[in-house]
Structure formats: C-alpha cells, structure tokens
Amino acid sequence: MEIPIYDPADLAARIDSLRRPWHAKYLAMYSSLYQGIVTDPVLMVVPADDHLVHRADGVFDVLKCVDGRAYRLRAHLDRLERSAAAIGLTMPADYERIHDIIRATVRAGGQPGVIVRIMVSRGPGGFTTNPYESPASQLYVLIYRLKTPASEEYERGVTIISAPIPVKQTFFANIKSCDYLANVLVKKAAVEAGVEFAVTWDENGYLAEGSTENIILVSPDRDLLIPDFERVLRGTTVARVVELAEALVDSGRLASVREARIDRKLAESCPEVMLCGTSLDVLPVRVWDGRTVGDGRPGPVAKALLELLRVDMTTNTALLTPIMD
C-alpha cells in the first residue's frame, strides 16, 4: 500500500474530505500560533510537538456563556493563572488580553450560549520532558456548543456509580492541568456500566469527585456537605453554590454548609445527593451503586440550589461579563 505524502497545497485541496460529523459542535478557535481565529474545525489543531500534546504539559479552564454573557469569567481566569503558576508556566497574555480574545472568539462563533475552553500550553519546541525546550507558552481558546442534560434528568434524577480509579494526590488534584487520564478512566467506567456519571473514593474510603463534576450531599441533619478540597479540585460552580446555599441556611431549610470527609456510611445515609459542574449546574442523583437515594426523587435542596444558581447566572450582573453585546 502506497502512503501519500502531502504538501500544504494537497491538504488544502482535501479539506472537505477531512470534515467529520462531530465538527458541527465546534464554532471557533483562537490560536496564539496563528495570532488569530479560525472557524473551520479542520483548522482547529495544535502542533504535535507542543508539550500539551505529548506530555499533557499545560493547564486549562472551562466556562459558560449564557445569553451572550460569560458567567464568572474572572473566577475562571484566576484559577487558570493559579494552575499555571503551580507548574511554573508563564501566562502568554494578561487578563485584559485574554478577555478580549475570548470575546472575539465567542463572537466569531456566532452563538450566545456556548462553552469556552481556555488552554495554556508550554508550547512547541521538542519531544522530550524538558519544559525549557519550548521557547514560549501558547494560548488556545475553543468555542463549542453548550450541551446540558435533558430537562427530564433534572426532574427524575440520574444514576451514578463508584469507579475504582485512584484519586490524584494533593498537588496534582488542585491543579486543573491537561493531564486528565484518571478523569477519562472514571468516565469510561461510567459509560461501560451504562450510566453517564461516576464518582471516586480515596484509598482511605473518603468520597472525592466525578470525572469533571463535584458531588454535594445533604445529611440526615440537613447539613450541606461537600468533600473537602485537599484532593478534590475546587470547582468554580460548586464554590458559587456553597455561597448561594447560605440563603437556605438563613431560611432554615439547611442547618449548615461545610466541607467534610465523607465515608460510605455517611454517604449512604444522605437523603439527597447531587452533582455540580459548569455544564450540569446542579443535577440530582436518583440511584447510586444500585441503591436508591432518599425516596428516589430529586429533593427540595437540589431543586432550590438549581433555581438559585440559574437565577444567579442570568441576573447577577456582578458575575456576568458581556461578550456578544
């Protein structure tokens, strides 16, 4: 079998044949290597010698635009900078420049409700583990269609399992790096079990997190419990939910809101369990490892938190950055 060798002109002539069905989800991408934006998914590529590709040497963050406004943009970019600093990665642009790039890329995508994925890589320059062979860090911003769970999943709750995947150690757990192999294996376990979500436990038997989701529980004493963040990434969505939940404490619907080490006995006693994340908001859990949670229906706290969060992300102008205006 003869394998063709292409030059740029050959590839340009074949560009239509390179399109795939999933490309319909991708709207726009900014690349600091291009110094501009592309809207053809075939051109949304990263060099093979970028440390992001062959060493997972980079960090990222993901945020949501709702009705053309970015929700908690500053919080996401602050976490991106913290992750970069933790691995000695120089940010390729300051906050205002990245803000401008995000705005331009979302606008190029033409949709008001999207996911914004921001990646900072060590950059291209070689194939060893030496981070200093890359002369400059790079910025990639991808815009793609927002997919949220169907409304009936919020109305009936979802099924989750526990995945036997090791939990990251503290240093790595608190960096939102592009090394998501463990997270991929958690998701793989869920899909192979016929469910969409799975959560992990550490070697001491304490609850951790999902593949890309935080988990929240309501104890029998009406405490809102979040697994402590020593070995769990502090999600920006769950951090905001914790703040919003104080209103439920004030009204008497919750006794407290706190981080905790949650073992299986405590978890199994909780009448409400929910997942929390950028694309999920607050999603109630109906069944966990074959065991019905509570009475098998979304509870009042999950419903209240979902409403509080969705009001916040559509009306709280202090946390909304105009993008499409």
C-alpha positions as a LaTeX table, in Angstrom:
\begin{tabular}{lrrr}
\hline
Residue & $x$ (\AA) & $y$ (\AA) & $z$ (\AA) \\
\hline
Met1 & 0.00 & 0.00 & 0.00 \\
Glu2 & 1.41 & 3.34 & $-1.04$ \\
Ile3 & 1.04 & 6.07 & 1.56 \\
Pro4 & 0.78 & 9.56 & 0.06 \\
Ile5 & 2.97 & 12.44 & 1.14 \\
Tyr6 & 1.10 & 15.75 & 1.23 \\
Asp7 & 2.28 & 19.30 & 0.97 \\
Pro8 & 0.13 & 22.26 & 2.17 \\
Ala9 & $-1.49$ & 22.68 & $-1.23$ \\
Asp10 & $-2.50$ & 18.99 & $-1.30$ \\
Leu11 & $-4.12$ & 19.26 & 2.13 \\
Ala12 & $-5.95$ & 22.43 & 1.17 \\
Ala13 & $-7.42$ & 20.59 & $-1.79$ \\
Arg14 & $-8.60$ & 17.77 & 0.51 \\
Ile15 & $-10.04$ & 19.94 & 3.25 \\
Asp16 & $-13.66$ & 18.97 & 2.57 \\
Ser17 & $-12.83$ & 15.27 & 2.90 \\
Leu18 & $-11.38$ & 15.91 & 6.37 \\
Arg19 & $-14.67$ & 17.08 & 7.86 \\
Arg20 & $-16.35$ & 14.83 & 10.42 \\
Pro21 & $-19.89$ & 14.82 & 11.92 \\
Trp22 & $-18.71$ & 15.95 & 15.37 \\
His23 & $-17.21$ & 19.08 & 13.85 \\
Ala24 & $-20.71$ & 20.57 & 13.88 \\
Lys25 & $-20.23$ & 21.24 & 17.62 \\
Tyr26 & $-17.10$ & 23.35 & 17.12 \\
Leu27 & $-17.70$ & 27.03 & 16.41 \\
Ala28 & $-14.39$ & 28.91 & 16.63 \\
Met29 & $-10.83$ & 28.68 & 17.88 \\
Tyr30 & $-8.17$ & 31.23 & 18.69 \\
Ser31 & $-4.53$ & 30.12 & 18.46 \\
Ser32 & $-1.62$ & 32.26 & 19.56 \\
Leu33 & 0.44 & 30.41 & 16.95 \\
Tyr34 & $-1.93$ & 31.69 & 14.26 \\
Gln35 & $-2.31$ & 35.02 & 16.09 \\
Gly36 & $-5.95$ & 34.85 & 15.06 \\
Ile37 & $-9.22$ & 32.94 & 14.93 \\
Val38 & $-10.40$ & 30.13 & 12.67 \\
Thr39 & $-13.98$ & 28.93 & 12.30 \\
Asp40 & $-13.33$ & 25.85 & 10.16 \\
Pro41 & $-12.98$ & 22.88 & 12.56 \\
Val42 & $-10.43$ & 21.24 & 10.25 \\
Leu43 & $-8.06$ & 24.08 & 11.12 \\
Met44 & $-8.60$ & 23.80 & 14.88 \\
Val45 & $-5.36$ & 21.96 & 15.56 \\
Val46 & $-2.42$ & 22.00 & 17.97 \\
Pro47 & 1.13 & 21.07 & 16.82 \\
Ala48 & 2.25 & 17.52 & 17.62 \\
Asp49 & 5.41 & 18.88 & 19.29 \\
Asp50 & 3.51 & 21.15 & 21.66 \\
His51 & 4.14 & 19.84 & 25.17 \\
Leu52 & 0.37 & 19.98 & 25.64 \\
Val53 & 0.02 & 17.09 & 23.18 \\
His54 & 2.81 & 14.68 & 24.05 \\
Arg55 & 3.30 & 15.44 & 27.77 \\
Ala56 & $-0.07$ & 16.93 & 28.87 \\
Asp57 & 2.11 & 19.88 & 29.88 \\
Gly58 & $-0.45$ & 22.63 & 30.14 \\
Val59 & $-3.42$ & 23.90 & 32.08 \\
Phe60 & $-6.97$ & 24.76 & 31.13 \\
Asp61 & $-10.25$ & 26.12 & 32.35 \\
Val62 & $-13.81$ & 25.92 & 31.08 \\
Leu63 & $-16.58$ & 28.45 & 31.48 \\
Lys64 & $-20.07$ & 29.00 & 30.18 \\
Cys65 & $-21.67$ & 31.82 & 28.24 \\
Val66 & $-25.37$ & 32.30 & 28.94 \\
Asp67 & $-27.33$ & 34.57 & 26.63 \\
Gly68 & $-24.11$ & 36.10 & 25.34 \\
Arg69 & $-22.62$ & 36.77 & 28.78 \\
Ala70 & $-19.74$ & 34.88 & 30.37 \\
Tyr71 & $-20.54$ & 33.59 & 33.85 \\
Arg72 & $-17.80$ & 34.08 & 36.47 \\
Leu73 & $-15.13$ & 34.86 & 33.89 \\
Arg74 & $-12.79$ & 36.40 & 36.44 \\
Ala75 & $-13.00$ & 33.38 & 38.76 \\
His76 & $-12.16$ & 31.01 & 35.91 \\
Leu77 & $-9.22$ & 33.08 & 34.70 \\
Asp78 & $-7.92$ & 33.46 & 38.25 \\
Arg79 & $-7.96$ & 29.67 & 38.65 \\
Leu80 & $-6.23$ & 29.30 & 35.27 \\
Glu81 & $-3.45$ & 31.61 & 36.46 \\
Arg82 & $-3.10$ & 29.70 & 39.75 \\
Ser83 & $-2.82$ & 26.41 & 37.88 \\
Ala84 & $-0.21$ & 27.87 & 35.52 \\
Ala85 & 1.81 & 29.31 & 38.41 \\
Ala86 & 1.76 & 25.96 & 40.23 \\
Ile87 & 3.69 & 24.30 & 37.37 \\
Gly88 & 5.91 & 27.28 & 36.55 \\
Leu89 & 4.07 & 28.07 & 33.33 \\
Thr90 & 4.15 & 31.69 & 32.16 \\
Met91 & 0.80 & 33.08 & 31.08 \\
Pro92 & 1.06 & 34.15 & 27.42 \\
Ala93 & $-1.19$ & 37.18 & 27.93 \\
Asp94 & $-2.67$ & 39.26 & 30.75 \\
Tyr95 & $-6.29$ & 39.18 & 31.90 \\
Glu96 & $-7.48$ & 42.01 & 29.66 \\
Arg97 & $-5.90$ & 40.49 & 26.55 \\
Ile98 & $-7.37$ & 37.05 & 27.27 \\
His99 & $-10.74$ & 38.67 & 27.93 \\
Asp100 & $-10.55$ & 40.39 & 24.53 \\
Ile101 & $-9.57$ & 37.13 & 22.83 \\
Ile102 & $-12.45$ & 35.24 & 24.44 \\
Arg103 & $-14.90$ & 37.95 & 23.43 \\
Ala104 & $-13.68$ & 37.97 & 19.82 \\
Thr105 & $-13.69$ & 34.18 & 19.56 \\
Val106 & $-17.20$ & 33.80 & 21.01 \\
Arg107 & $-18.44$ & 36.46 & 18.64 \\
Ala108 & $-16.79$ & 34.65 & 15.71 \\
Gly109 & $-18.69$ & 31.52 & 16.75 \\
Gly110 & $-21.95$ & 33.43 & 16.49 \\
Gln111 & $-23.83$ & 31.64 & 19.29 \\
Pro112 & $-24.88$ & 33.25 & 22.62 \\
Gly113 & $-24.92$ & 30.01 & 24.64 \\
Val114 & $-21.57$ & 28.21 & 24.44 \\
Ile115 & $-18.75$ & 26.57 & 26.33 \\
Val116 & $-15.42$ & 28.42 & 26.34 \\
Arg117 & $-12.35$ & 26.22 & 26.80 \\
Ile118 & $-9.11$ & 28.10 & 27.50 \\
Met119 & $-5.84$ & 26.18 & 27.30 \\
Val120 & $-2.36$ & 27.43 & 28.13 \\
Ser121 & 0.42 & 25.13 & 26.94 \\
Arg122 & 4.14 & 25.03 & 27.46 \\
Gly123 & 4.31 & 25.39 & 23.68 \\
Pro124 & 6.01 & 23.59 & 20.77 \\
Gly125 & 9.71 & 23.01 & 20.52 \\
Gly126 & 10.56 & 19.35 & 21.01 \\
Phe127 & 9.54 & 15.91 & 22.22 \\
Thr128 & 11.44 & 15.44 & 25.49 \\
Thr129 & 10.22 & 16.06 & 29.02 \\
Asn130 & 12.37 & 19.18 & 29.29 \\
Pro131 & 9.97 & 22.12 & 29.67 \\
Tyr132 & 12.69 & 24.59 & 28.72 \\
Glu133 & 12.89 & 23.31 & 25.14 \\
Ser134 & 9.65 & 25.18 & 24.43 \\
Pro135 & 10.58 & 28.82 & 23.82 \\
Ala136 & 7.17 & 30.31 & 24.64 \\
Ser137 & 3.86 & 29.31 & 26.19 \\
Gln138 & 0.82 & 29.34 & 23.93 \\
Leu139 & $-2.86$ & 30.16 & 24.28 \\
Tyr140 & $-5.71$ & 28.27 & 22.65 \\
Val141 & $-9.35$ & 29.29 & 23.10 \\
Leu142 & $-12.03$ & 26.97 & 21.76 \\
Ile143 & $-15.73$ & 27.74 & 21.49 \\
Tyr144 & $-18.22$ & 24.93 & 21.14 \\
Arg145 & $-21.91$ & 24.33 & 21.55 \\
Leu146 & $-23.24$ & 24.05 & 25.08 \\
Lys147 & $-24.81$ & 20.68 & 25.86 \\
Thr148 & $-26.76$ & 20.37 & 29.09 \\
Pro149 & $-28.64$ & 17.37 & 30.50 \\
Ala150 & $-32.21$ & 16.97 & 29.27 \\
Ser151 & $-34.89$ & 18.57 & 31.44 \\
Glu152 & $-36.26$ & 15.17 & 32.43 \\
Glu153 & $-32.92$ & 14.31 & 34.05 \\
Tyr154 & $-33.39$ & 17.21 & 36.45 \\
Glu155 & $-36.98$ & 16.12 & 37.06 \\
Arg156 & $-36.23$ & 12.44 & 37.80 \\
Gly157 & $-32.53$ & 12.47 & 38.77 \\
Val158 & $-29.67$ & 10.42 & 37.34 \\
Thr159 & $-27.91$ & 7.16 & 38.17 \\
Ile160 & $-24.24$ & 7.13 & 39.18 \\
Ile161 & $-21.68$ & 4.51 & 40.17 \\
Ser162 & $-18.46$ & 4.47 & 42.14 \\
Ala163 & $-15.42$ & 3.99 & 39.91 \\
Pro164 & $-12.32$ & 2.10 & 41.15 \\
Ile165 & $-9.90$ & 4.74 & 39.85 \\
Pro166 & $-7.15$ & 6.11 & 42.13 \\
Val167 & $-7.63$ & 9.66 & 43.37 \\
Lys168 & $-4.93$ & 12.19 & 42.50 \\
Gln169 & $-2.51$ & 13.28 & 45.18 \\
Thr170 & $-2.99$ & 16.74 & 46.69 \\
Phe171 & $-0.55$ & 18.66 & 44.50 \\
Phe172 & $-1.99$ & 17.39 & 41.22 \\
Ala173 & $-5.61$ & 17.34 & 42.42 \\
Asn174 & $-5.55$ & 21.09 & 42.95 \\
Ile175 & $-4.14$ & 21.96 & 39.52 \\
Lys176 & $-6.50$ & 21.99 & 36.56 \\
Ser177 & $-3.89$ & 20.51 & 34.28 \\
Cys178 & $-4.44$ & 18.90 & 30.89 \\
Asp179 & $-3.41$ & 15.53 & 32.34 \\
Tyr180 & $-6.93$ & 14.11 & 32.67 \\
Leu181 & $-6.17$ & 10.41 & 32.20 \\
Ala182 & $-7.65$ & 9.50 & 35.58 \\
Asn183 & $-10.75$ & 11.55 & 34.76 \\
Val184 & $-11.09$ & 9.79 & 31.41 \\
Leu185 & $-10.97$ & 6.40 & 33.13 \\
Val186 & $-13.69$ & 7.48 & 35.55 \\
Lys187 & $-15.92$ & 8.45 & 32.62 \\
Lys188 & $-15.03$ & 5.21 & 30.83 \\
Ala189 & $-16.17$ & 3.21 & 33.86 \\
Ala190 & $-19.49$ & 5.08 & 33.90 \\
Val191 & $-20.19$ & 4.54 & 30.20 \\
Glu192 & $-19.28$ & 0.86 & 30.41 \\
Ala193 & $-21.69$ & 0.49 & 33.33 \\
Gly194 & $-24.48$ & 2.01 & 31.27 \\
Val195 & $-24.67$ & 5.28 & 33.18 \\
Glu196 & $-23.31$ & 8.74 & 32.44 \\
Phe197 & $-21.61$ & 9.64 & 35.70 \\
Ala198 & $-19.24$ & 8.06 & 38.19 \\
Val199 & $-17.51$ & 9.27 & 41.34 \\
Thr200 & $-14.32$ & 8.23 & 43.11 \\
Trp201 & $-13.17$ & 7.41 & 46.64 \\
Asp202 & $-9.68$ & 7.81 & 48.00 \\
Glu203 & $-7.63$ & 4.95 & 49.46 \\
Asn204 & $-8.88$ & 5.83 & 52.97 \\
Gly205 & $-12.51$ & 5.42 & 51.94 \\
Tyr206 & $-13.43$ & 9.08 & 51.66 \\
Leu207 & $-15.54$ & 10.48 & 48.84 \\
Ala208 & $-13.73$ & 12.59 & 46.23 \\
Glu209 & $-15.25$ & 13.73 & 42.90 \\
Gly210 & $-16.53$ & 12.74 & 39.48 \\
Ser211 & $-14.76$ & 12.80 & 36.14 \\
Thr212 & $-15.49$ & 16.52 & 35.74 \\
Glu213 & $-18.07$ & 17.07 & 38.48 \\
Asn214 & $-18.12$ & 17.90 & 42.15 \\
Ile215 & $-20.54$ & 15.99 & 44.35 \\
Ile216 & $-22.77$ & 17.50 & 47.04 \\
Leu217 & $-24.77$ & 15.69 & 49.72 \\
Val218 & $-27.43$ & 16.63 & 52.24 \\
Ser219 & $-27.00$ & 14.82 & 55.56 \\
Pro220 & $-29.87$ & 13.47 & 57.69 \\
Asp221 & $-29.26$ & 16.51 & 59.94 \\
Arg222 & $-29.79$ & 18.87 & 56.96 \\
Asp223 & $-26.12$ & 19.81 & 56.59 \\
Leu224 & $-24.97$ & 20.52 & 53.04 \\
Leu225 & $-21.75$ & 18.53 & 52.71 \\
Ile226 & $-19.01$ & 18.91 & 50.11 \\
Pro227 & $-15.98$ & 16.58 & 50.09 \\
Asp228 & $-13.05$ & 18.59 & 51.40 \\
Phe229 & $-10.81$ & 20.03 & 48.73 \\
Glu230 & $-7.49$ & 18.58 & 49.86 \\
Arg231 & $-7.61$ & 16.05 & 47.00 \\
Val232 & $-10.54$ & 17.45 & 45.05 \\
Leu233 & $-10.43$ & 20.27 & 42.51 \\
Arg234 & $-12.37$ & 23.26 & 43.80 \\
Gly235 & $-14.93$ & 23.78 & 41.06 \\
Thr236 & $-15.97$ & 27.36 & 40.38 \\
Thr237 & $-19.59$ & 26.26 & 40.13 \\
Val238 & $-19.62$ & 24.37 & 43.41 \\
Ala239 & $-17.85$ & 27.30 & 45.08 \\
Arg240 & $-20.68$ & 29.57 & 43.99 \\
Val241 & $-23.32$ & 27.02 & 45.03 \\
Val242 & $-21.79$ & 26.98 & 48.51 \\
Glu243 & $-22.21$ & 30.77 & 48.68 \\
Leu244 & $-25.79$ & 30.63 & 47.40 \\
Ala245 & $-26.67$ & 27.84 & 49.83 \\
Glu246 & $-26.24$ & 30.22 & 52.76 \\
Ala247 & $-29.66$ & 31.59 & 51.84 \\
Leu248 & $-31.11$ & 28.16 & 52.60 \\
Val249 & $-29.38$ & 28.19 & 55.97 \\
Asp250 & $-30.85$ & 31.61 & 56.70 \\
Ser251 & $-34.34$ & 30.35 & 55.81 \\
Gly252 & $-33.97$ & 27.22 & 57.94 \\
Arg253 & $-34.03$ & 24.73 & 55.07 \\
Leu254 & $-30.41$ & 23.80 & 55.80 \\
Ala255 & $-28.64$ & 23.60 & 59.16 \\
Ser256 & $-25.19$ & 24.38 & 57.77 \\
Val257 & $-22.94$ & 24.33 & 54.72 \\
Arg258 & $-19.50$ & 22.80 & 55.17 \\
Glu259 & $-16.67$ & 20.75 & 53.76 \\
Ala260 & $-16.31$ & 17.30 & 55.26 \\
Arg261 & $-14.62$ & 13.94 & 54.97 \\
Ile262 & $-17.44$ & 11.73 & 53.84 \\
Asp263 & $-17.19$ & 7.96 & 54.26 \\
Arg264 & $-19.54$ & 5.41 & 52.70 \\
Lys265 & $-21.70$ & 5.05 & 55.79 \\
Leu266 & $-22.40$ & 8.78 & 55.88 \\
Ala267 & $-22.89$ & 8.97 & 52.13 \\
Glu268 & $-25.42$ & 6.13 & 52.17 \\
Ser269 & $-27.41$ & 7.85 & 54.92 \\
Cys270 & $-27.85$ & 11.08 & 52.94 \\
Pro271 & $-31.38$ & 11.70 & 51.62 \\
Glu272 & $-30.10$ & 13.96 & 48.83 \\
Val273 & $-27.11$ & 13.68 & 46.52 \\
Met274 & $-26.33$ & 15.92 & 43.57 \\
Leu275 & $-23.63$ & 16.58 & 41.01 \\
Cys276 & $-22.39$ & 20.06 & 40.25 \\
Gly277 & $-20.43$ & 21.46 & 37.32 \\
Thr278 & $-20.19$ & 24.06 & 34.57 \\
Ser279 & $-22.46$ & 22.32 & 32.09 \\
Leu280 & $-24.62$ & 20.49 & 34.65 \\
Asp281 & $-25.42$ & 23.30 & 37.09 \\
Val282 & $-26.95$ & 21.19 & 39.92 \\
Leu283 & $-28.09$ & 17.72 & 38.85 \\
Pro284 & $-29.85$ & 15.45 & 41.38 \\
Val285 & $-28.87$ & 11.79 & 41.79 \\
Arg286 & $-31.60$ & 9.15 & 41.97 \\
Val287 & $-29.60$ & 5.92 & 42.25 \\
Trp288 & $-26.01$ & 5.36 & 43.42 \\
Asp289 & $-24.34$ & 1.97 & 43.04 \\
Gly290 & $-27.78$ & 0.39 & 42.69 \\
Arg291 & $-29.07$ & 1.98 & 45.90 \\
Thr292 & $-31.97$ & 4.41 & 45.78 \\
Val293 & $-31.06$ & 7.84 & 47.17 \\
Gly294 & $-33.71$ & 9.15 & 49.56 \\
Asp295 & $-37.14$ & 8.40 & 48.18 \\
Gly296 & $-35.81$ & 8.10 & 44.63 \\
Arg297 & $-36.86$ & 11.59 & 43.57 \\
Pro298 & $-34.99$ & 14.92 & 43.42 \\
Gly299 & $-35.16$ & 16.53 & 46.83 \\
Pro300 & $-36.07$ & 20.07 & 47.87 \\
Val301 & $-32.48$ & 21.22 & 48.40 \\
Ala302 & $-31.37$ & 20.14 & 44.92 \\
Lys303 & $-34.34$ & 21.94 & 43.39 \\
Ala304 & $-33.69$ & 25.08 & 45.42 \\
Leu305 & $-29.97$ & 25.17 & 44.60 \\
Leu306 & $-30.65$ & 24.67 & 40.90 \\
Glu307 & $-33.07$ & 27.58 & 40.91 \\
Leu308 & $-30.72$ & 29.83 & 42.89 \\
Leu309 & $-27.82$ & 29.07 & 40.55 \\
Arg310 & $-29.79$ & 29.61 & 37.35 \\
Val311 & $-31.16$ & 32.90 & 38.59 \\
Asp312 & $-27.64$ & 33.92 & 39.56 \\
Met313 & $-26.18$ & 33.09 & 36.15 \\
Thr314 & $-28.85$ & 35.05 & 34.30 \\
Thr315 & $-29.44$ & 38.08 & 36.52 \\
Asn316 & $-26.36$ & 38.70 & 38.69 \\
Thr317 & $-24.67$ & 41.38 & 36.62 \\
Ala318 & $-21.68$ & 41.45 & 39.00 \\
Leu319 & $-20.74$ & 37.95 & 37.80 \\
Leu320 & $-21.72$ & 38.29 & 34.15 \\
Thr321 & $-19.34$ & 39.69 & 31.55 \\
Pro322 & $-20.97$ & 40.91 & 28.31 \\
Ile323 & $-19.50$ & 39.04 & 25.36 \\
Met324 & $-21.95$ & 39.30 & 22.48 \\
Asp325 & $-23.07$ & 42.89 & 23.15 \\
\hline
\end{tabular}
